[in-house]
Amino acid sequence: MLDEDREFYQRELASFVPPRIFDAHAHLHTKAQFRGALPDWVSAGPDIVGLDEYRSRTAEVLPGRDCSGLFFPFPNVNVDEAAANEFVADEARRDPASRAQMLVLPGMDPEFIRETVRTRGFAGLKCYHVYSSEAPTWNATIASFLPEEQVKIAHDEGLSITLHMMRPRALADATNQEAIRRYATRYPNMRLILAHAARGFNPHHTIEGIGCLRGLTNVWCDTSAVTEAGAFEAIVNELGVERLLYGSDFPISHFRGRSVALGDSFLWLSARNTDYSAWYGDMRPVLVGLESLRVLKLACRHLHLSDSHVERIFFGNAAELFGID
């Protein structure tokens, strides 16, 4: 956290962010969970990134706010999912207002998932494309990493599912649209959260595809790591403010840079791939979490949302979804 991040927050966000927050998209992990080489950002960080580390780091970005969250492991092919799930469940249990999702792989026995959810108190399931058998996984169909039998378990147990859909055009892709509608319609007691504003890193994909969710009462979207306002606006316009959940994507929230729409895709800007020198000014990128909050503020202004609407996005909607007092 640099001085420019603190100045940015005070100038842009201090008067916007409500006092109570439920973060609907946050990852916890330990280095010991990884069976192979550690990702660079994990290697450079603490050995244990649990609830205490989350709150300490979040307090840097959101000072003075009361933060709870929906926590799940960081999905990686080198992660020991059993150890990761046990750690996240234990950490979330320390806070009565927090919840945990179980990391699930497509080959897991549905009854094993059911038993683990009941035993460990998970509020939902977290799937991810890296476990798909389809290659390349960034073109994976939803069913290849979220099989229908797991969705049925979520329906039976009243669980949430956080889904980071793939395929180049995200929600504008007809294959994704069909799978989401089929799962949501066939399993109405399953509560589906479409991560990253329905993967709206390129907002035009969410804007184009959002109509496919019309009439589905068990679908929400989170704001995590999205740094373009258009996707948030499309979600609220089509689904209502009640269907948007604030999410940070911690620890991605503490990376420096942002994602920008580019043609029919998007590009993550960071010090690794971007020369920030410019003749017309001093380029000082801030944290992804701050960029995402600023575009959420922009969307709320464009939509003329009231303070109570903003409070719903940051806490109220998740409180209703997860039964939090």
C-alpha positions as CSV (number, residue, x, y, z in Angstrom):
1,M,0.0,0.0,0.0
2,L,1.6,3.2,-1.2
3,D,0.9,6.9,-0.4
4,E,-0.8,7.3,-3.8
5,D,-3.2,4.5,-2.9
6,R,-4.2,6.1,0.4
7,E,-4.6,9.5,-1.3
8,F,-6.7,7.9,-4.1
9,Y,-9.0,6.2,-1.5
10,Q,-9.5,9.4,0.5
11,R,-10.3,11.4,-2.6
12,E,-12.3,9.0,-4.6
13,L,-13.9,6.4,-2.3
14,A,-14.0,7.4,1.4
15,S,-17.4,9.0,1.1
16,F,-18.8,6.2,-1.1
17,V,-18.0,2.9,0.7
18,P,-20.5,2.1,3.4
19,P,-19.4,1.2,6.9
20,R,-20.4,-2.5,6.7
21,I,-19.2,-4.8,4.0
22,F,-19.6,-8.4,2.9
23,D,-17.0,-9.4,0.4
24,A,-18.6,-12.0,-1.8
25,H,-15.3,-13.1,-3.5
26,A,-12.1,-13.6,-1.5
27,H,-9.4,-16.3,-1.5
28,L,-7.5,-17.7,1.5
29,H,-4.5,-20.0,1.3
30,T,-1.4,-21.3,2.9
31,K,1.9,-22.1,1.2
32,A,1.8,-25.6,2.7
33,Q,-1.3,-26.3,0.6
34,F,0.7,-26.2,-2.7
35,R,2.2,-29.6,-3.7
36,G,4.4,-28.1,-6.5
37,A,6.0,-24.8,-7.4
38,L,4.4,-21.8,-5.8
39,P,2.9,-19.0,-8.0
40,D,5.2,-16.0,-7.7
41,W,2.7,-13.9,-5.8
42,V,2.2,-16.8,-3.3
43,S,6.0,-17.2,-2.9
44,A,6.4,-13.5,-2.2
45,G,3.7,-13.4,0.4
46,P,3.1,-14.7,4.0
47,D,3.1,-18.4,4.8
48,I,-0.5,-18.2,6.0
49,V,-3.1,-16.0,4.4
50,G,-6.1,-16.5,6.6
51,L,-8.9,-14.4,8.1
52,D,-6.5,-12.2,10.1
53,E,-4.3,-11.5,7.1
54,Y,-7.3,-10.8,5.0
55,R,-8.7,-8.3,7.5
56,S,-5.3,-6.6,7.9
57,R,-4.8,-6.2,4.2
58,T,-8.4,-5.2,3.6
59,A,-8.1,-2.5,6.3
60,E,-5.4,-0.9,4.1
61,V,-7.8,-0.5,1.2
62,L,-11.0,0.0,3.2
63,P,-10.0,1.7,6.4
64,G,-12.5,1.7,9.3
65,R,-14.9,-0.7,7.6
66,D,-16.4,-3.8,9.2
67,C,-15.6,-6.6,6.7
68,S,-16.8,-10.2,6.5
69,G,-16.8,-12.4,3.5
70,L,-17.4,-15.4,1.3
71,F,-14.1,-17.3,1.3
72,F,-12.8,-20.1,-0.9
73,P,-9.4,-21.6,-1.7
74,F,-7.3,-20.2,-4.5
75,P,-7.9,-22.7,-7.4
76,N,-4.7,-24.1,-8.7
77,V,-3.7,-27.5,-10.2
78,N,-0.9,-27.7,-7.6
79,V,-3.2,-27.1,-4.6
80,D,-4.1,-29.9,-2.2
81,E,-7.8,-29.3,-2.3
82,A,-8.6,-31.3,0.9
83,A,-6.1,-29.2,2.9
84,A,-7.3,-26.0,1.3
85,N,-10.9,-26.7,2.0
86,E,-10.3,-27.6,5.6
87,F,-8.3,-24.4,6.1
88,V,-10.9,-22.1,4.5
89,A,-13.8,-23.7,6.5
90,D,-11.9,-23.3,9.8
91,E,-11.1,-19.6,9.0
92,A,-14.6,-18.7,8.0
93,R,-16.0,-20.3,11.1
94,R,-14.1,-17.8,13.2
95,D,-16.4,-15.0,12.1
96,P,-20.2,-15.6,12.5
97,A,-20.9,-13.2,9.6
98,S,-18.6,-15.0,7.1
99,R,-19.2,-18.0,4.9
100,A,-17.0,-20.5,3.0
101,Q,-17.3,-22.3,-0.3
102,M,-15.8,-25.8,-1.0
103,L,-13.4,-26.0,-3.9
104,V,-14.7,-28.8,-6.1
105,L,-13.1,-30.7,-9.0
106,P,-15.3,-32.1,-11.8
107,G,-14.4,-35.7,-10.9
108,M,-15.4,-35.5,-7.3
109,D,-18.0,-38.0,-6.0
110,P,-21.2,-36.0,-5.5
111,E,-22.0,-37.8,-2.3
112,F,-18.5,-37.0,-1.0
113,I,-19.3,-33.3,-1.7
114,R,-22.6,-33.6,0.1
115,E,-21.0,-35.1,3.2
116,T,-18.1,-32.6,3.2
117,V,-20.5,-29.7,2.9
118,R,-22.6,-30.9,5.8
119,T,-19.6,-31.9,8.0
120,R,-17.5,-28.7,7.4
121,G,-20.5,-26.3,7.2
122,F,-19.8,-25.0,3.7
123,A,-22.3,-22.5,2.3
124,G,-21.5,-23.3,-1.3
125,L,-19.2,-24.7,-4.0
126,K,-16.3,-23.1,-5.9
127,C,-15.5,-24.6,-9.3
128,Y,-12.8,-23.4,-11.7
129,H,-11.7,-23.9,-15.3
130,V,-8.2,-25.2,-14.6
131,Y,-9.7,-28.5,-13.6
132,S,-11.5,-29.0,-16.9
133,S,-10.4,-31.9,-19.2
134,E,-11.0,-29.6,-22.2
135,A,-8.0,-27.9,-23.6
136,P,-7.2,-25.0,-23.7
137,T,-9.2,-24.4,-20.5
138,W,-9.8,-20.8,-21.3
139,N,-12.2,-22.1,-23.9
140,A,-13.8,-24.7,-21.6
141,T,-17.5,-25.3,-21.5
142,I,-19.2,-24.8,-18.1
143,A,-20.2,-28.5,-17.8
144,S,-16.6,-29.6,-18.2
145,F,-15.7,-28.0,-14.8
146,L,-19.1,-27.8,-13.2
147,P,-20.9,-31.1,-13.9
148,E,-24.7,-31.2,-13.5
149,E,-24.5,-33.7,-10.6
150,Q,-22.7,-31.1,-8.5
151,V,-25.3,-28.5,-9.4
152,K,-28.0,-31.0,-8.2
153,I,-26.1,-31.3,-4.8
154,A,-26.2,-27.5,-4.5
155,H,-30.0,-27.6,-5.2
156,D,-30.6,-30.4,-2.7
157,E,-28.5,-28.6,0.0
158,G,-29.5,-25.0,-0.8
159,L,-25.9,-24.1,-1.7
160,S,-24.4,-21.2,-3.6
161,I,-22.0,-21.8,-6.5
162,T,-19.5,-19.2,-7.6
163,L,-18.9,-19.6,-11.3
164,H,-16.1,-18.0,-13.3
165,M,-17.3,-18.8,-16.8
166,M,-14.8,-19.1,-19.6
167,R,-14.8,-18.9,-23.5
168,P,-13.7,-15.8,-25.3
169,R,-17.0,-13.9,-25.3
170,A,-18.1,-14.9,-21.8
171,L,-21.8,-14.2,-21.2
172,A,-22.3,-13.3,-24.9
173,D,-21.4,-16.9,-25.8
174,A,-24.5,-19.0,-26.6
175,T,-23.0,-22.2,-25.1
176,N,-22.5,-20.4,-21.7
177,Q,-26.0,-18.9,-21.9
178,E,-27.6,-22.3,-22.5
179,A,-25.7,-23.9,-19.6
180,I,-26.5,-21.1,-17.1
181,R,-30.2,-21.0,-18.0
182,R,-30.5,-24.8,-17.9
183,Y,-28.8,-25.2,-14.5
184,A,-30.6,-22.2,-13.0
185,T,-34.0,-23.4,-14.3
186,R,-33.6,-27.1,-13.5
187,Y,-32.2,-26.5,-10.0
188,P,-34.0,-23.4,-8.5
189,N,-32.8,-24.0,-5.0
190,M,-29.2,-23.6,-6.2
191,R,-27.9,-20.0,-5.9
192,L,-25.6,-19.1,-8.8
193,I,-23.1,-16.3,-8.4
194,L,-21.5,-15.3,-11.7
195,A,-18.0,-14.1,-10.8
196,H,-16.4,-10.9,-12.2
197,A,-19.7,-9.3,-13.2
198,A,-20.5,-12.3,-15.3
199,R,-16.9,-12.3,-16.5
200,G,-17.4,-8.7,-17.7
201,F,-13.7,-7.8,-18.0
202,N,-14.9,-6.7,-21.4
203,P,-18.1,-5.0,-20.5
204,H,-19.6,-5.4,-24.0
205,H,-19.9,-9.2,-23.4
206,T,-22.0,-8.7,-20.3
207,I,-24.0,-6.0,-21.9
208,E,-24.7,-8.2,-24.9
209,G,-25.5,-11.3,-23.0
210,I,-27.2,-10.1,-19.9
211,G,-30.7,-10.5,-21.4
212,C,-30.3,-14.3,-21.2
213,L,-30.6,-14.1,-17.4
214,R,-34.0,-12.4,-17.5
215,G,-36.5,-14.1,-15.3
216,L,-33.9,-16.2,-13.4
217,T,-34.4,-15.5,-9.7
218,N,-31.5,-17.6,-8.4
219,V,-28.6,-15.8,-10.2
220,W,-26.4,-13.1,-8.8
221,C,-23.2,-11.4,-10.1
222,D,-20.2,-10.2,-8.0
223,T,-18.1,-7.2,-8.8
224,S,-14.7,-8.8,-8.2
225,A,-11.6,-7.3,-10.0
226,V,-13.7,-5.8,-12.8
227,T,-12.4,-2.3,-13.7
228,E,-15.0,-1.3,-16.4
229,A,-18.3,0.2,-15.2
230,G,-20.5,-1.0,-18.1
231,A,-20.9,-4.6,-16.9
232,F,-22.2,-3.4,-13.5
233,E,-24.6,-1.0,-15.1
234,A,-26.0,-3.8,-17.4
235,I,-26.5,-6.1,-14.4
236,V,-28.4,-3.6,-12.4
237,N,-30.5,-2.4,-15.4
238,E,-31.5,-6.0,-16.4
239,L,-31.6,-7.9,-13.1
240,G,-32.0,-5.2,-10.5
241,V,-29.8,-3.8,-7.8
242,E,-30.6,-6.8,-5.6
243,R,-28.6,-9.1,-7.8
244,L,-25.2,-7.3,-7.6
245,L,-22.7,-8.3,-4.8
246,Y,-19.6,-6.5,-3.9
247,G,-16.5,-8.7,-4.2
248,S,-12.8,-7.9,-4.0
249,D,-11.1,-11.0,-5.4
250,F,-8.5,-10.8,-2.6
251,P,-5.6,-11.1,-3.0
252,I,-5.9,-10.1,-6.6
253,S,-7.3,-6.8,-5.2
254,H,-3.8,-6.0,-4.0
255,F,-2.1,-6.4,-7.3
256,R,-1.3,-3.1,-9.1
257,G,-2.9,-2.3,-12.4
258,R,-6.2,-2.8,-14.1
259,S,-8.0,-4.7,-16.8
260,V,-9.1,-2.8,-20.0
261,A,-11.5,-3.9,-22.7
262,L,-9.6,-4.4,-26.0
263,G,-11.4,-5.3,-29.2
264,D,-13.4,-8.5,-28.4
265,S,-11.2,-9.4,-25.4
266,F,-9.4,-7.6,-22.5
267,L,-5.9,-7.0,-21.3
268,W,-4.5,-6.9,-17.8
269,L,-2.1,-4.0,-17.4
270,S,0.7,-4.5,-14.9
271,A,4.3,-3.6,-14.5
272,R,5.2,-6.9,-16.2
273,N,3.6,-6.0,-19.5
274,T,3.3,-2.3,-19.5
275,D,5.7,0.6,-19.7
276,Y,4.0,3.3,-17.5
277,S,6.2,6.1,-18.7
278,A,4.4,8.8,-20.6
279,W,5.4,12.3,-21.8
280,Y,2.2,13.9,-20.6
281,G,2.1,12.8,-17.0
282,D,3.4,10.7,-14.1
283,M,1.8,7.3,-14.3
284,R,1.2,5.8,-10.8
285,P,-1.1,2.8,-11.1
286,V,-3.1,2.0,-7.9
287,L,-4.3,-1.3,-6.6
288,V,-6.8,-3.3,-8.6
289,G,-9.3,-3.3,-5.7
290,L,-9.3,0.5,-5.7
291,E,-9.8,0.7,-9.4
292,S,-12.7,-1.7,-9.2
293,L,-14.3,0.3,-6.4
294,R,-14.0,3.5,-8.4
295,V,-15.8,2.1,-11.4
296,L,-18.5,0.7,-9.1
297,K,-18.9,4.2,-7.8
298,L,-19.1,5.4,-11.4
299,A,-21.8,2.9,-12.2
300,C,-23.8,3.8,-9.2
301,R,-23.7,7.4,-10.2
302,H,-24.7,6.7,-13.8
303,L,-27.6,4.6,-12.5
304,H,-28.7,7.3,-9.9
305,L,-28.6,4.7,-7.1
306,S,-29.5,5.9,-3.6
307,D,-27.3,5.3,-0.5
308,S,-29.6,2.4,0.5
309,H,-29.0,0.8,-2.9
310,V,-25.2,1.1,-2.5
311,E,-25.5,-0.4,1.0
312,R,-27.4,-3.4,-0.5
313,I,-24.6,-4.0,-3.0
314,F,-21.9,-3.9,-0.3
315,F,-23.8,-5.8,2.4
316,G,-27.6,-6.2,2.2
317,N,-27.9,-8.4,-0.8
318,A,-25.3,-10.9,0.6
319,A,-26.9,-10.8,4.0
320,E,-30.2,-11.9,2.5
321,L,-28.5,-14.5,0.3
322,F,-26.5,-16.1,3.1
323,G,-28.9,-15.5,6.1
324,I,-26.6,-13.0,7.9
325,D,-28.1,-10.8,10.7
